[in-house]
Amino acid sequence: MTVLLSAGDLRRFLDVEASLEALRQGFSSPHAQSWPPQRIRQALPSEGSIAIILPGLLPDIPAYTVKVNAKYPGSDPAITGVICLHDLETGRLLALLDSSTVTAWRTGLSAALATHLLALPTATTLGIVGAGAQAALTMRGLTHLRPLKKAVIYDLELSASRRLADAWRDREVDCVVARNLQEVTDTCDMIIAATWSRRPLLRLQDVRPGVHITSLGADEPGKAELDSALLRDARVIVDDADLAVTSGALGTAGLSRETAAATLGQIITRTEPGRIREDQRTVYTPVGLPWQDLALSWTAFQACQTDADSVQFDFLHGRDS
């Protein structure tokens, strides 16, 4: 039987603390990079695109993942698809999971880890550019890692900024809806950008020394949130140097893999330093790695095993329960 995990199921079964730890362990694994990530992308004869991302493998998990994502920037959600979780020994399909939710969680919480490690220890004010699911998860994860006093939220759609601010109304973070991008850059010592932009939103002259930026939007060729001068000036951390050139921010900006000072895995294992100086600008700009999908898919799959209400289906014989 294959377990079917919807967006609602995943929100029930995924826990921020457990997910952060699963991702931390994955980045710390010396074998996480043993299987080169493969990303196959195809534009569609419409506004959308599809991507297949594989193989999701980690040495301590007896399963692997294959993700099929469709991206439609004008839709809500903008990312739809499934993640297939397979038994490593037999190939049996263990679970089908909503990819939009898993992607938001693994991207947002990985970004929270990076932001916490690279921002100044005294940083407590977070700027959000693009108030979608990934930025919301980054903010949520970051509050588990350090005190966060204030968030300044900017989105081209004012309603999106207000929704995110309202979601935090009863918590200890003071949320302010910004009227423009400059309000974010003038007041925040950490900035999360998660947009669909194909032109740089933040330039070197916009960003004060000592500020950390996590740029999540530049995850495929042509997408850009930071200009090349800012990337050249900053200490740049990536999830995978080759992907950052072929599919991410470095390649779009015309920069080489040598622009990347280290990977997040090296920062977490302390084999490379994060921030070197207090006045240094730092940037984390990931593309996303297949094993991250596995880490959270396996976490959710394990959590649902004792749930009597989980939906299961037999794709071979057509029986469900």
Backbone bond lengths (Angstrom), bond angles and torsions (degrees), N, CA, C in turn:
res aa  C-N    CA-C-N  psi(-1)  N-CA   C-N-CA  omega(-1)  CA-C   N-CA-C  phi
1 M - - - 1.454 - - 1.537 109.95 -
2 T 1.307 115.69 141.48 1.458 122.28 177.80 1.525 109.20 -103.85
3 V 1.330 116.68 129.73 1.460 121.34 177.49 1.530 108.86 -80.71
4 L 1.329 115.87 133.03 1.460 121.39 177.50 1.526 108.50 -104.67
5 L 1.330 117.03 119.20 1.464 122.02 -176.12 1.523 109.66 -116.77
6 S 1.336 115.13 106.99 1.459 121.76 179.68 1.528 110.04 -79.19
7 A 1.322 115.45 178.13 1.472 120.18 176.46 1.522 110.43 -59.41
8 G 1.323 116.42 -43.20 1.455 119.75 178.61 1.517 112.95 -63.81
9 D 1.334 116.51 -41.69 1.463 120.38 177.33 1.529 110.45 -59.91
10 L 1.317 116.48 -44.78 1.462 120.35 -177.14 1.524 111.18 -64.91
11 R 1.326 117.17 -36.95 1.460 118.98 177.26 1.530 111.01 -65.86
12 R 1.344 116.94 -28.55 1.472 120.16 176.41 1.514 111.88 -75.01
13 F 1.322 116.77 -39.75 1.455 120.48 -170.65 1.525 114.18 -91.28
14 L 1.318 117.39 -24.02 1.457 119.23 -179.22 1.527 110.07 -85.94
15 D 1.304 115.15 136.60 1.465 123.62 179.62 1.527 108.00 -120.65
16 V 1.331 116.55 136.70 1.459 119.74 -174.84 1.522 111.48 -61.22
17 E 1.325 117.20 -48.07 1.466 119.82 -177.68 1.533 111.60 -62.07
18 A 1.333 116.09 -46.52 1.470 119.78 -179.68 1.525 111.07 -64.70
19 S 1.328 116.77 -38.36 1.461 120.46 -179.66 1.523 111.30 -68.91
20 L 1.329 117.43 -41.41 1.462 120.38 176.31 1.527 110.66 -59.26
21 E 1.333 116.25 -42.18 1.460 119.55 -179.56 1.527 111.19 -67.48
22 A 1.338 117.72 -40.32 1.465 120.63 178.16 1.526 110.62 -61.35
23 L 1.320 117.39 -40.62 1.460 121.06 179.02 1.522 111.26 -70.47
24 R 1.327 116.46 -40.71 1.462 119.85 177.92 1.534 110.64 -59.85
25 Q 1.323 116.51 -43.26 1.460 120.27 178.94 1.523 111.31 -64.88
26 G 1.335 116.49 -39.18 1.458 119.51 178.16 1.515 112.44 -63.13
27 F 1.332 116.76 -45.28 1.461 119.79 178.04 1.529 111.46 -65.30
28 S 1.343 116.91 -28.22 1.465 120.97 -178.57 1.520 112.79 -82.05
29 S 1.335 117.12 -16.10 1.460 120.44 -175.65 1.526 111.16 -68.05
30 P 1.327 117.36 126.23 1.474 118.94 178.15 1.526 112.68 -67.93
31 H 1.344 115.93 -13.92 1.465 119.81 -177.70 1.533 112.71 -101.58
32 A 1.344 117.22 -0.58 1.460 119.46 -175.76 1.530 112.04 -62.39
33 Q 1.342 116.49 -28.56 1.456 120.41 -179.26 1.535 112.52 -94.64
34 S 1.338 116.75 8.61 1.465 119.38 -176.69 1.525 112.79 -70.13
35 W 1.331 116.56 -24.48 1.459 121.34 -178.40 1.517 108.02 -111.66
36 P 1.332 117.81 105.00 1.473 120.44 -176.88 1.523 111.34 -56.13
37 P 1.340 117.54 129.45 1.463 120.16 179.96 1.514 111.44 -68.41
38 Q 1.323 115.90 140.23 1.458 121.96 178.03 1.525 109.28 -118.70
39 R 1.303 115.26 130.76 1.470 121.85 179.18 1.528 107.77 -129.52
40 I 1.296 116.20 116.38 1.465 121.81 178.77 1.523 107.64 -110.29
41 R 1.318 116.52 116.68 1.462 120.69 -175.19 1.520 110.13 -120.94
42 Q 1.340 115.62 140.45 1.458 120.82 178.78 1.525 108.89 -140.70
43 A 1.332 115.61 125.19 1.458 119.56 173.05 1.522 109.16 -71.84
44 L 1.320 116.50 148.05 1.456 122.30 179.65 1.527 110.27 -104.44
45 P 1.339 117.71 159.00 1.472 119.89 177.97 1.531 111.11 -75.87
46 S 1.312 115.37 47.47 1.461 124.01 176.65 1.519 104.76 -154.89
47 E 1.303 118.41 -161.33 1.462 118.94 -179.20 1.530 112.26 -81.47
48 G 1.315 117.92 -2.87 1.457 121.06 -172.58 1.512 114.35 -99.76
49 S 1.334 114.48 177.03 1.452 122.83 175.16 1.520 107.85 -147.75
50 I 1.314 116.19 160.32 1.453 121.23 175.87 1.514 108.91 -124.97
51 A 1.333 115.51 151.76 1.460 120.66 178.05 1.514 109.20 -143.06
52 I 1.320 115.18 143.23 1.460 122.32 172.89 1.525 106.67 -115.73
53 I 1.336 116.13 127.52 1.458 121.24 -174.52 1.525 108.47 -125.06
54 L 1.338 115.73 122.35 1.453 121.52 -175.63 1.529 109.18 -162.13
55 P 1.358 119.35 167.26 1.456 125.87 -9.79 1.521 109.55 -93.57
56 G 1.318 117.96 137.45 1.452 121.28 173.23 1.513 108.99 -80.79
57 L 1.323 117.01 106.28 1.464 122.03 -176.12 1.522 110.22 -136.81
58 L 1.326 116.69 138.82 1.455 123.67 171.00 1.535 107.57 -139.97
59 P 1.315 118.02 143.96 1.462 119.61 -171.78 1.523 115.09 -64.33
60 D 1.318 118.44 -26.20 1.463 120.48 -175.83 1.530 113.52 -98.44
61 I 1.328 117.39 5.89 1.470 120.66 -178.47 1.528 108.64 -117.05
62 P 1.349 117.82 123.10 1.473 121.18 -176.40 1.532 112.60 -82.78
63 A 1.311 116.49 46.13 1.461 121.65 -178.44 1.521 108.53 -154.65
64 Y 1.332 115.55 167.54 1.461 120.62 173.76 1.522 108.80 -140.15
65 T 1.334 116.52 161.23 1.459 120.89 -179.84 1.518 111.31 -123.23
66 V 1.328 114.29 150.56 1.461 123.99 167.99 1.525 106.04 -129.79
67 K 1.323 116.65 126.49 1.476 120.00 -177.55 1.524 109.54 -112.46
68 V 1.327 115.32 135.12 1.464 122.64 173.82 1.516 107.24 -119.06
69 N 1.323 116.42 114.24 1.461 122.21 -176.65 1.521 111.18 -116.99
70 A 1.309 115.95 139.20 1.465 121.05 168.09 1.522 107.47 -112.44
71 K 1.341 116.41 134.73 1.462 121.30 179.34 1.528 109.48 -116.45
72 Y 1.329 114.93 122.57 1.454 122.58 176.06 1.522 107.36 -131.42
73 P 1.339 117.95 95.36 1.469 120.64 -172.82 1.525 114.36 -55.45
74 G 1.324 118.20 -27.52 1.460 120.09 -177.86 1.514 114.00 -86.79
75 S 1.322 117.82 -1.50 1.463 121.17 -177.09 1.526 111.04 -99.83
76 D 1.314 115.51 167.63 1.457 122.00 176.77 1.525 109.16 -133.98
77 P 1.346 119.01 107.93 1.472 126.21 2.62 1.517 111.92 -75.63
78 A 1.325 114.78 157.42 1.463 119.99 -178.28 1.521 112.04 -77.54
79 I 1.321 116.94 -21.18 1.466 122.09 178.55 1.519 108.82 -115.56
80 T 1.324 117.21 125.80 1.459 121.19 175.39 1.519 108.54 -134.11
81 G 1.312 115.72 156.08 1.455 119.71 178.95 1.507 111.53 153.46
82 V 1.323 115.86 -165.71 1.463 121.17 -178.89 1.523 109.89 -135.75
83 I 1.315 114.00 154.46 1.457 121.74 169.44 1.521 106.97 -114.48
84 C 1.319 116.22 126.53 1.454 121.99 178.42 1.527 108.17 -97.47
85 L 1.327 115.80 121.50 1.461 121.85 177.66 1.518 108.26 -103.77
86 H 1.326 117.19 117.56 1.461 122.73 -174.39 1.527 111.33 -115.41
87 D 1.328 115.83 146.41 1.452 121.76 171.18 1.531 109.04 -64.16
88 L 1.328 116.57 131.33 1.455 120.83 -174.64 1.525 112.95 -67.98
89 E 1.331 117.78 -31.88 1.457 121.22 -175.99 1.522 113.32 -85.54
90 T 1.320 117.63 -35.28 1.467 120.85 -173.95 1.522 113.93 -113.42
91 G 1.333 117.34 -16.67 1.460 120.38 -175.76 1.515 113.15 81.11
92 R 1.332 118.11 0.63 1.466 121.23 -178.26 1.522 109.80 -60.42
93 L 1.346 115.48 137.81 1.455 120.82 -179.91 1.530 109.24 -76.54
94 L 1.314 116.62 108.45 1.456 121.58 -177.50 1.523 112.12 -81.66
95 A 1.331 116.48 -38.84 1.467 119.84 -175.39 1.518 110.58 -157.20
96 L 1.321 114.96 150.99 1.465 123.61 167.53 1.519 106.62 -115.22
97 L 1.318 116.95 125.61 1.453 121.65 -175.34 1.521 110.54 -122.60
98 D 1.326 116.13 146.66 1.461 121.25 174.66 1.525 109.32 -64.36
99 S 1.326 117.01 120.36 1.464 120.23 -174.65 1.528 112.66 -74.96
100 S 1.326 117.65 -28.89 1.459 119.84 -179.32 1.520 111.18 -60.27
101 T 1.340 116.16 -43.99 1.465 120.17 -178.29 1.518 111.24 -71.02
102 V 1.335 117.21 -47.16 1.461 119.89 -179.69 1.530 110.05 -61.14
103 T 1.330 117.39 -42.21 1.463 120.74 -179.36 1.518 111.27 -62.50
104 A 1.332 117.40 -43.63 1.463 120.53 179.28 1.523 111.14 -62.60
105 W 1.334 116.37 -43.16 1.458 120.15 -178.65 1.520 111.60 -67.67
106 R 1.321 117.81 -48.00 1.467 118.58 -175.72 1.523 110.90 -70.02
107 T 1.339 117.57 -36.53 1.460 120.29 178.96 1.520 110.85 -70.58
108 G 1.337 116.05 -48.34 1.457 120.14 -177.08 1.511 113.11 -64.95
109 L 1.333 117.53 -42.56 1.458 119.66 -177.32 1.525 111.84 -75.63
110 S 1.334 118.17 -34.17 1.462 119.89 172.30 1.524 110.44 -62.36
111 A 1.318 115.78 -39.07 1.467 120.62 177.36 1.524 111.08 -65.01
112 A 1.341 116.42 -36.77 1.462 119.65 177.23 1.524 110.96 -63.36
113 L 1.337 116.73 -43.24 1.466 120.39 176.74 1.527 111.14 -58.06
114 A 1.321 116.21 -48.30 1.456 120.58 -178.29 1.523 111.35 -64.07
115 T 1.317 116.73 -44.43 1.465 120.83 -179.08 1.521 110.58 -60.85
116 H 1.325 116.11 -44.23 1.461 120.03 179.87 1.525 111.37 -62.21
117 L 1.329 118.08 -40.90 1.451 121.82 -176.18 1.523 113.16 -75.43
118 L 1.326 117.67 -27.75 1.460 120.92 -173.12 1.528 113.91 -101.73
119 A 1.322 117.74 -24.94 1.460 120.12 179.12 1.523 110.19 -73.32
120 L 1.314 116.09 158.48 1.459 120.31 175.59 1.526 109.97 -58.64
121 P 1.329 118.69 143.07 1.462 120.62 179.48 1.521 113.35 -57.93
122 T 1.341 116.65 -25.43 1.462 121.21 -178.70 1.524 113.06 -87.51
123 A 1.322 118.06 -3.52 1.472 121.38 -176.06 1.525 110.94 -69.58
124 T 1.319 116.95 125.99 1.471 121.82 -179.61 1.521 112.83 -134.00
125 T 1.337 117.33 0.15 1.466 120.98 -178.73 1.521 109.52 -113.88
126 L 1.334 115.72 120.74 1.466 121.90 -174.51 1.520 110.55 -109.03
127 G 1.320 116.75 129.46 1.448 121.83 172.03 1.516 110.08 -99.98
128 I 1.309 116.74 137.18 1.463 121.82 178.91 1.518 108.50 -120.86
129 V 1.325 115.79 122.98 1.460 122.21 176.90 1.524 107.01 -115.64
130 G 1.317 116.05 105.28 1.456 121.35 -173.21 1.520 109.50 98.63
131 A 1.327 116.26 95.51 1.470 121.49 -169.60 1.523 112.09 -92.35
132 G 1.325 116.59 53.71 1.457 121.01 179.55 1.513 112.28 -98.07
133 A 1.347 115.59 -166.12 1.463 121.31 -174.01 1.522 112.23 -65.17
134 Q 1.332 118.01 -38.23 1.462 119.49 -176.74 1.525 111.44 -68.30
135 A 1.336 117.31 -43.13 1.462 120.03 177.26 1.527 110.79 -64.16
136 A 1.323 116.89 -38.32 1.463 120.52 179.14 1.525 110.93 -62.74
137 L 1.340 117.34 -41.26 1.465 120.64 178.70 1.523 111.37 -69.57
138 T 1.334 117.23 -34.66 1.465 119.76 176.17 1.522 110.13 -62.41
139 M 1.306 116.20 -45.40 1.461 120.85 178.93 1.529 110.59 -61.80
140 R 1.310 116.07 -43.20 1.465 120.69 179.74 1.521 110.97 -63.02
141 G 1.337 116.92 -45.20 1.455 120.26 179.01 1.518 112.19 -65.83
142 L 1.325 116.59 -38.21 1.461 120.15 -177.08 1.524 111.61 -64.29
143 T 1.330 117.59 -33.54 1.465 120.09 179.17 1.526 112.01 -68.36
144 H 1.328 117.13 -18.29 1.464 120.58 174.71 1.524 111.88 -83.84
145 L 1.328 116.78 -12.05 1.457 121.08 -174.06 1.523 113.50 -108.93
146 R 1.331 117.42 -27.19 1.468 120.51 -179.86 1.527 109.36 -157.14
147 P 1.336 117.46 158.69 1.470 119.76 174.85 1.525 110.18 -64.15
148 L 1.308 116.41 135.24 1.457 122.20 178.97 1.529 107.39 -127.38
149 K 1.320 116.32 116.47 1.461 120.42 -174.64 1.522 113.03 -92.47
150 K 1.334 116.42 -36.10 1.468 119.11 -171.35 1.516 110.37 -146.21
151 A 1.332 115.98 143.86 1.460 122.40 173.04 1.518 108.88 -128.41
152 V 1.322 115.55 131.21 1.465 122.32 177.67 1.519 106.81 -111.10
153 I 1.327 117.07 116.86 1.463 122.13 -167.38 1.528 110.10 -112.66
154 Y 1.338 115.20 126.34 1.467 120.45 177.34 1.517 110.28 -130.27
155 D 1.310 115.70 128.80 1.461 122.95 174.28 1.526 107.52 -143.14
156 L 1.331 116.24 146.31 1.468 119.05 177.35 1.519 111.05 -58.87
157 E 1.334 117.23 -30.04 1.455 121.29 174.51 1.521 108.46 -95.50
158 L 1.320 115.93 108.95 1.458 121.13 -176.75 1.525 111.86 -57.36
159 S 1.327 116.17 -34.20 1.465 119.83 -179.01 1.528 111.18 -63.02
160 A 1.334 117.49 -34.83 1.465 120.73 178.78 1.526 110.54 -66.70
161 S 1.329 117.06 -41.73 1.465 120.66 176.86 1.518 110.72 -61.17
162 R 1.313 116.02 -43.37 1.470 119.91 -177.96 1.522 111.69 -67.61
163 R 1.350 117.21 -37.01 1.469 119.81 178.16 1.512 111.41 -61.74
164 L 1.333 116.16 -44.71 1.457 119.54 -179.65 1.524 110.48 -66.54
165 A 1.316 117.12 -42.08 1.466 120.24 178.07 1.527 110.82 -62.64
166 D 1.316 117.30 -42.29 1.469 121.07 -179.71 1.522 111.44 -64.39
167 A 1.335 117.04 -33.84 1.462 120.38 -179.71 1.522 112.01 -65.04
168 W 1.336 116.72 -20.34 1.465 121.34 -179.38 1.527 112.07 -108.92
169 R 1.311 117.21 12.97 1.468 120.97 -172.97 1.525 112.59 -59.80
170 D 1.330 117.46 -38.84 1.466 121.15 -175.76 1.526 112.96 -95.33
171 R 1.317 117.34 12.29 1.459 119.95 179.11 1.530 109.21 -105.30
172 E 1.332 115.46 179.93 1.458 119.55 -172.51 1.526 113.33 -85.13
173 V 1.328 118.33 2.57 1.462 121.71 178.73 1.529 108.89 -94.16
174 D 1.317 116.28 124.40 1.468 121.96 177.37 1.527 108.36 -79.46
175 C 1.329 117.54 112.17 1.467 121.93 -177.19 1.528 110.62 -101.23
176 V 1.317 115.42 129.10 1.462 122.59 -179.95 1.519 108.35 -120.50
177 V 1.330 117.19 132.15 1.464 122.09 175.66 1.523 108.57 -87.91
178 A 1.336 116.25 117.18 1.464 121.38 -177.39 1.524 110.90 -83.03
179 R 1.309 115.71 147.62 1.469 121.24 177.81 1.517 112.12 -86.63
180 N 1.321 116.23 -22.83 1.460 120.02 -179.90 1.527 109.52 -154.47
181 L 1.325 115.86 171.57 1.459 122.13 -176.35 1.524 111.53 -67.54
182 Q 1.314 117.14 -30.46 1.463 119.84 -177.19 1.524 111.86 -64.21
183 E 1.324 117.16 -31.91 1.467 119.60 176.66 1.521 111.27 -61.22
184 V 1.325 116.59 -32.50 1.460 120.65 177.44 1.521 110.11 -71.54
185 T 1.323 117.35 -51.48 1.464 120.81 -175.22 1.529 112.07 -68.08
186 D 1.324 118.23 -28.66 1.460 120.89 -178.47 1.523 112.92 -75.33
187 T 1.331 117.67 -26.69 1.463 119.97 -168.66 1.524 115.20 -117.86
188 C 1.332 119.09 -13.34 1.470 120.32 -170.03 1.523 112.14 -107.48
189 D 1.351 115.29 141.53 1.457 119.71 176.67 1.525 112.19 -100.77
190 M 1.329 117.12 -4.55 1.467 123.50 170.59 1.530 106.96 -135.75
191 I 1.325 117.72 138.67 1.465 121.59 -179.67 1.521 109.03 -133.22
192 I 1.332 115.73 131.04 1.457 122.53 172.97 1.524 107.62 -110.13
193 A 1.323 117.65 122.36 1.464 122.35 175.29 1.518 108.48 -112.56
194 A 1.325 116.39 124.27 1.471 121.17 -179.89 1.521 107.72 -141.96
195 T 1.332 115.39 81.66 1.459 121.73 -172.80 1.528 110.34 -129.95
196 W 1.339 114.60 177.20 1.459 121.51 175.61 1.539 111.07 -101.29
197 S 1.317 116.81 17.12 1.461 121.27 -171.18 1.524 112.91 -62.31
198 R 1.322 115.38 142.59 1.466 122.43 173.89 1.527 110.90 -115.40
199 R 1.303 116.40 16.95 1.464 122.18 171.75 1.522 107.69 -140.75
200 P 1.332 117.87 149.46 1.462 120.31 -177.69 1.537 112.21 -59.74
201 L 1.303 115.68 131.13 1.467 121.89 176.68 1.522 111.50 -95.54
202 L 1.332 116.63 -32.83 1.456 121.80 -177.91 1.526 109.12 -117.48
203 R 1.325 115.24 127.74 1.459 121.48 179.65 1.527 109.38 -110.56
204 L 1.313 115.64 163.85 1.456 120.06 -177.83 1.523 111.22 -54.34
205 Q 1.328 117.23 -44.18 1.459 120.01 -176.76 1.534 113.15 -69.58
206 D 1.341 116.23 -14.60 1.469 119.46 179.58 1.528 112.49 -82.93
207 V 1.321 117.50 -21.78 1.462 121.57 -167.95 1.527 110.04 -106.88
208 R 1.321 115.34 121.58 1.457 120.87 -178.91 1.539 111.72 -69.87
209 P 1.332 118.06 149.31 1.468 120.36 175.13 1.531 110.54 -56.41
210 G 1.328 115.08 142.69 1.461 120.17 178.68 1.512 115.08 90.14
211 V 1.331 117.30 -9.87 1.469 120.90 -178.71 1.524 109.92 -79.93
212 H 1.327 115.87 143.31 1.465 120.85 172.13 1.523 109.49 -105.16
213 I 1.351 115.70 140.08 1.461 121.99 176.75 1.519 109.39 -125.38
214 T 1.315 116.47 129.46 1.460 121.70 168.52 1.522 107.43 -107.28
215 S 1.320 116.35 115.87 1.463 122.49 -177.27 1.520 109.22 -107.08
216 L 1.333 116.61 108.33 1.461 122.11 -176.01 1.524 113.27 -98.20
217 G 1.326 117.16 -14.11 1.462 119.67 -172.24 1.514 114.96 -77.36
218 A 1.339 117.18 -25.29 1.473 119.72 -174.90 1.516 110.07 -85.86
219 D 1.340 116.23 67.01 1.462 120.99 -174.66 1.519 113.38 -110.07
220 E 1.321 117.05 10.29 1.461 121.02 173.93 1.515 108.10 -157.48
221 P 1.337 118.60 159.00 1.464 120.91 -175.01 1.522 112.71 -54.56
222 G 1.336 114.96 135.32 1.458 120.84 176.61 1.513 114.82 95.48
223 K 1.323 118.69 -18.11 1.463 121.07 179.00 1.523 109.25 -87.44
224 A 1.331 116.14 136.60 1.465 120.10 -174.81 1.524 109.99 -148.89
225 E 1.326 115.72 136.32 1.464 121.19 175.55 1.533 111.95 -122.33
226 L 1.335 117.39 -22.74 1.462 122.81 -177.14 1.518 109.72 -121.39
227 D 1.335 116.53 140.78 1.464 117.48 179.95 1.530 110.65 -79.99
228 S 1.330 115.45 163.78 1.463 120.65 -173.73 1.525 111.73 -64.61
229 A 1.341 117.44 -32.48 1.469 119.78 179.61 1.522 110.93 -64.77
230 L 1.332 116.83 -39.52 1.463 120.89 178.09 1.529 110.53 -66.25
231 L 1.322 116.97 -41.86 1.465 120.28 179.09 1.526 111.50 -65.95
232 R 1.315 117.50 -37.54 1.471 120.20 178.53 1.521 111.77 -69.13
233 D 1.331 116.96 -34.18 1.464 121.26 -177.70 1.524 112.28 -77.35
234 A 1.325 117.37 -35.57 1.457 121.71 -171.39 1.529 112.34 -81.96
235 R 1.320 115.41 163.17 1.465 120.86 166.98 1.517 105.84 -84.55
236 V 1.337 116.34 110.39 1.467 122.45 -171.33 1.527 109.74 -99.31
237 I 1.321 115.24 127.89 1.456 123.02 176.61 1.532 107.73 -115.38
238 V 1.322 117.57 137.18 1.468 122.33 -178.50 1.529 108.54 -126.93
239 D 1.332 116.04 171.78 1.461 118.46 172.12 1.523 110.96 -88.73
240 D 1.336 117.03 -32.08 1.462 122.27 177.58 1.530 107.61 -151.57
241 A 1.338 116.57 121.56 1.467 120.37 -173.84 1.520 112.45 -64.87
242 D 1.328 117.81 -40.19 1.453 119.89 -179.44 1.528 111.25 -65.83
243 L 1.338 116.85 -43.55 1.463 119.94 178.25 1.523 111.34 -64.85
244 A 1.328 117.49 -34.12 1.467 120.23 179.15 1.517 111.37 -61.87
245 V 1.343 116.37 -26.81 1.467 120.53 178.38 1.526 111.42 -88.46
246 T 1.321 117.61 -44.17 1.468 120.03 -175.43 1.528 112.88 -79.46
247 S 1.340 117.16 -29.50 1.466 119.69 -173.27 1.516 114.15 -131.89
248 G 1.326 118.45 -7.14 1.453 120.00 -169.90 1.513 115.41 -119.56
249 A 1.327 114.43 -157.08 1.459 122.02 -170.38 1.517 113.44 -64.41
250 L 1.323 117.81 -37.55 1.465 119.43 -176.71 1.517 111.25 -65.80
251 G 1.332 116.82 -45.42 1.459 119.75 179.99 1.509 112.58 -63.92
252 T 1.321 117.31 -42.69 1.464 121.20 179.58 1.523 111.24 -61.84
253 A 1.350 116.38 -35.91 1.464 120.96 -179.68 1.519 112.55 -83.75
254 G 1.349 118.01 -0.43 1.451 121.18 179.75 1.515 113.62 76.05
255 L 1.328 117.15 26.07 1.455 122.00 -177.88 1.527 110.38 -106.21
256 S 1.313 116.27 159.25 1.459 121.81 -177.33 1.523 110.72 -92.76
257 R 1.330 115.84 170.56 1.460 120.75 179.05 1.523 111.82 -64.64
258 E 1.348 117.55 -22.00 1.456 120.83 178.41 1.520 112.42 -67.49
259 T 1.335 117.25 -15.64 1.465 120.38 175.66 1.513 110.65 -63.81
260 A 1.332 117.24 -29.83 1.457 121.64 179.45 1.522 109.73 -75.96
261 A 1.329 115.91 123.20 1.467 120.40 -179.56 1.515 111.78 -77.14
262 A 1.336 117.20 -30.63 1.465 120.90 -176.52 1.522 108.31 -170.09
263 T 1.327 115.41 171.97 1.459 121.53 171.63 1.532 109.08 -100.83
264 L 1.322 115.75 161.18 1.461 119.45 178.07 1.530 110.76 -61.76
265 G 1.337 116.82 -35.86 1.455 119.71 176.89 1.520 111.75 -58.02
266 Q 1.329 116.98 -40.35 1.464 120.60 179.10 1.522 111.56 -68.62
267 I 1.316 117.10 -33.27 1.469 120.24 177.62 1.525 109.97 -68.87
268 I 1.341 116.73 -44.15 1.462 120.79 -177.91 1.524 110.81 -65.23
269 T 1.334 117.60 -38.80 1.468 120.68 -179.98 1.531 112.31 -85.52
270 R 1.328 116.29 -2.03 1.469 122.59 176.87 1.519 112.81 64.13
271 T 1.319 116.41 26.31 1.467 119.29 172.64 1.529 111.04 -83.93
272 E 1.337 116.71 -15.54 1.464 123.15 172.17 1.519 107.78 -135.58
273 P 1.329 117.38 144.90 1.466 119.25 178.24 1.518 111.55 -74.44
274 G 1.316 115.93 153.94 1.458 120.53 174.85 1.513 109.15 -85.03
275 R 1.316 116.02 -100.97 1.462 121.36 176.45 1.527 109.47 -77.46
276 I 1.336 116.49 134.30 1.465 121.43 -179.27 1.526 110.81 -99.14
277 R 1.356 116.27 -36.92 1.469 120.32 179.49 1.526 109.31 -129.99
278 E 1.334 115.61 153.19 1.464 119.65 179.44 1.520 111.67 -65.79
279 D 1.329 117.44 -32.30 1.467 119.67 -177.67 1.528 112.67 -90.28
280 Q 1.313 116.82 9.75 1.467 121.30 -177.67 1.526 110.47 -82.91
281 R 1.325 116.20 134.61 1.455 120.08 169.69 1.528 108.27 -77.89
282 T 1.326 117.30 136.68 1.459 120.63 177.42 1.526 108.98 -123.92
283 V 1.338 115.05 149.21 1.468 121.54 -178.66 1.520 108.73 -136.27
284 Y 1.330 115.60 134.14 1.464 120.46 167.05 1.522 107.33 -116.03
285 T 1.330 116.28 120.98 1.463 120.14 -177.24 1.528 109.61 -133.90
286 P 1.339 116.86 91.13 1.464 120.98 -177.28 1.527 112.55 -88.63
287 V 1.321 115.10 163.65 1.460 122.12 169.67 1.529 110.30 -105.60
288 G 1.332 116.21 -31.94 1.464 121.44 -178.18 1.512 110.57 108.78
289 L 1.338 116.36 130.45 1.458 121.53 -175.18 1.522 110.75 -114.04
290 P 1.334 117.46 142.45 1.467 120.17 -176.70 1.520 114.37 -57.46
291 W 1.337 118.14 -35.11 1.462 119.08 -177.98 1.522 112.24 -64.45
292 Q 1.345 117.91 -24.01 1.459 120.12 177.76 1.534 110.57 -64.45
293 D 1.339 116.66 -37.42 1.466 120.27 175.39 1.524 110.10 -62.71
294 L 1.335 116.34 -41.36 1.458 119.71 179.14 1.521 111.05 -64.30
295 A 1.319 117.31 -44.77 1.467 120.45 -176.65 1.523 111.57 -56.14
296 L 1.329 117.16 -44.46 1.462 118.89 -178.26 1.525 112.21 -83.58
297 S 1.325 117.99 -31.58 1.465 119.88 175.76 1.522 110.57 -63.04
298 W 1.322 116.49 -43.33 1.468 120.86 179.45 1.528 110.82 -66.56
299 T 1.345 116.50 -39.31 1.465 120.56 176.92 1.524 110.73 -59.07
300 A 1.333 116.84 -45.85 1.466 120.88 179.48 1.525 111.33 -67.89
301 F 1.324 116.89 -41.25 1.463 121.05 -179.58 1.524 110.93 -62.25
302 Q 1.314 117.12 -43.50 1.459 120.41 178.09 1.521 111.24 -64.15
303 A 1.329 117.22 -39.87 1.463 121.21 -177.71 1.523 112.41 -67.57
304 C 1.334 117.86 -27.79 1.465 121.08 -175.87 1.524 113.06 -86.11
305 Q 1.331 117.86 -5.32 1.467 120.18 -172.93 1.517 113.24 -63.88
306 T 1.325 117.39 -28.81 1.466 120.45 -178.82 1.521 112.46 -98.42
307 D 1.330 116.60 8.78 1.460 120.26 -177.77 1.524 110.13 -91.35
308 A 1.326 115.90 117.29 1.468 120.63 -176.68 1.520 112.42 -70.59
309 D 1.326 116.94 -19.53 1.466 120.11 -175.86 1.523 113.44 -94.11
310 S 1.328 118.19 1.81 1.457 119.33 -178.20 1.525 110.65 -64.85
311 V 1.317 115.92 140.11 1.466 122.57 -177.88 1.523 109.29 -87.27
312 Q 1.338 116.59 130.65 1.457 121.26 179.18 1.524 109.49 -128.31
313 F 1.332 114.56 151.07 1.464 119.68 -178.24 1.516 108.94 -143.84
314 D 1.323 115.22 141.17 1.461 121.22 177.42 1.523 108.06 -101.45
315 F 1.328 117.28 104.00 1.466 121.17 -176.00 1.529 111.82 -71.11
316 L 1.313 116.59 -19.73 1.459 119.79 179.26 1.519 111.73 -79.97
317 H 1.325 116.60 -43.30 1.459 120.86 -174.30 1.534 114.18 -110.52
318 G 1.346 116.12 -8.49 1.452 119.16 175.70 1.511 115.46 79.62
319 R 1.342 118.48 18.91 1.454 121.06 179.83 1.508 109.07 -97.97
320 D 1.322 116.30 140.61 1.449 120.92 175.53 1.523 109.19 -128.23
321 S 1.310 115.62 160.46 1.464 121.59 177.52 1.507 110.55 -147.81
